[in-house]
Amino acid sequence: MRTYHCFWLLFWAGQPHQSFLTPLSKRTSGFPEKEKVLVLSGNSRQDLHRSKRSWMWNQFFLLEEYTGTDYQYVGKLHSDQDKGDGSLKYILSGDGAGDLFIINENTGDIQATKRLDREEKPVYILRAQAINRRTGRPVEPESEFIIKIHDINDNEPMFTKDVYNASIPEMSDVGTFVVQVTATDADDPTYGNSAKVVYSILQGQPYFSVESETGIIKTALLNMDRENREQYQVVIQAKDMGGQMGGLSGTTTVNITLTDVNDNPPRFPQSTYQFRAPESTPLDSPVGRIKANDADVDENAEIEYSITEGDGYDMFGITTDKDTQEGIITVKKALDFESKNLYILKVEATNTHVDPRFLYLGPFKDSATVRIQVEDVDEPPMFSRPAYIMEVKEDVPLNSVIGTVTAQDPDAAKNPVKYSVDRHTDMDRVFNINSGNGSIFTSKPLDRETLLWHNITVIAAEINNPKQSSRVPVFIKVLDVNDNAPEFAMFYETFVCENAKAEQLIQTLSAVDKDDSYNGHQFSFSLAPEAASSSNFTLQDNRDNTAGIFTRKTRYNRHETSTYFLPVVISDNDYPIQSSTETVTIRVCACDHRGKMLSCNAEALIHPTGLSTGALIAILLCIIILLVTVVLFAALRRQRKKEPLIISKEDIRDNIVSYNDEGGGEEDTQAFDIGTLRNPEAIDDNKLRRDIVPETLFLPRRTATARDNTDVRDFITQRLKENDTDPTAPPYDSLATYAYEGNGSVAESLSSLESVTTDGDQDYDYLSDWGPRFKKLADMYGSMDSDKDS
């Protein structure tokens, strides 16, 4: 049977910050039985005897916020296998092991290295074990224990809000709920009174109170009036430790606003108001404003004004300005100084939203007297009617009077009036008016069919003061007379078939009349006398304002007569009778056996039948396909004719010239004639390329002859610019060889004639100093030297 041993936890009793040890009553897997174990507590020893190990000490208590300079002692671990010879080693693991908690591996003493804060972490779970130093094997099973951090009162209560805002209606009863404030304490609520919060009021008495346990703020004073004071600032304190001395506290501010209720009636600041209104004041125009004051606000201050009595009850009205809560007195009927010049009204102001709770304060309305004085003004003339309607026949003679308008000065002076027509309403000057008596007469002929109504405006102005004028509309209706003859309702152009039968209907005629008829139009139709006997057609009046044209013979020949003109006389039955002669055009056409027209032209018989639409489309598509084929064929053939720029590898372009002589350098003037470059006349400009077929010939460009003293470099630069801007220059690369090196070359002369040494004696290291353009030569000759050395 395998033997198990256990740890015993020992605690120092004489430390400033004590640790506490509590047992767990039961473990599912305990250590093997020991008849006797030793537990140290201070300087005393006690022997504990038990028959079976079914419990162990596994809980420490440690105070938070340790302020000592040394590490805080937690407790001691001890194994009964420890003989004191240093053969055992204690190890610690778990929450904070090795950092926050350290253990002396020889003695088992546990210490805390930092200040602990219960609010950050209240419990630490660790595991301890004793192992043999030599073998590294555990001599005890791993034991788990807990370190609980005991709370101290190190956190003051904190309110959930820095500032609370609340509102209650004014005139509220005592004890009315306002708002509830809440403070929390981060300390342990299960340990002492560190987290027990009590509320109290520091500012805001005697208006408000707070419940100490709940933080509910209530009203403490009766009938708080918003009109006297609207804003209150209350300071609430929350203190822990149950409010005892030494407890920590926090405060918050509560802003309380009294909301308005309708507890104030409207009041007029004065009992009588006086206004003046000219008698010419337009209807619905304001005469004056009155206002009743109400100490309330918003909807509680809304006022409705009304006129309750007075001799001007039906002459004036009053409305409420919703923005200013003023009563606006307006004119309902026209004022007349000559009839009445003083009105007395009684105006009442009433709250629209009355609170029944405050009716005991009195009626929520007030009244005032309004006196309105009507002032006399020089008024314009007044017409006897607001508008005039007149009628006149359209055939009335010129200068006939059709009606009269009347206006007079309403003032006591009764100034004379003159009349005129507003020509903006009678641009054609069809009517005129007698300026003295207001009679209207015609000045131009009238036509009802052209214009049925004439709407003109007549102006009446005082002779002594023309600025005083008024206007009246005059509506003139033109009555109809029978002065228009009836006519066809449309233009008739009909046809008759060559194979038509006699008495066959070919057209039905109808007529219209521009004149108006009270009993309805009655038209009669007949052929003109000159066509009644000799016509090939007959006309039948249907007695319903229509007539039919019938054929008189059996067949018609369009080759003999292609068109017939049939004159028709149309008459009405009004007085005086009006008639007109209209002409119907009848064409002779070829028709099928069902009477459907085929052709009306005589020459159509000799022309072949035209192609159908489908045939025309097919022909058009064939033409398009043929054109596309021809274009593609021409493009392919043209592409095959073009030869490549270089026919073979043996073909070398003309502008690459090969010479068999080496040349004598710059001093050798016999090898190359420099005059050729200076004389463009010697160049064969007409020489063409042999590798391609010329398509466009450009005239050769003649360049100016260079001066004899021109430097060759300048000459070449000039020719280069000319070729760059020449539109006839070939668009391919050209290789030009020049026997002129130029002055100031960094490489100096490259002529092999100046080399006085052999290749074996030559040092080519200087090629590396000439730059990147000579890097290839430097690599080639440098490698040759290295091969020789090897």
Disulfide bonds with the S-S distance in Angstrom:
Cys497-Cys591 2.09
Cys589-Cys600 1.69
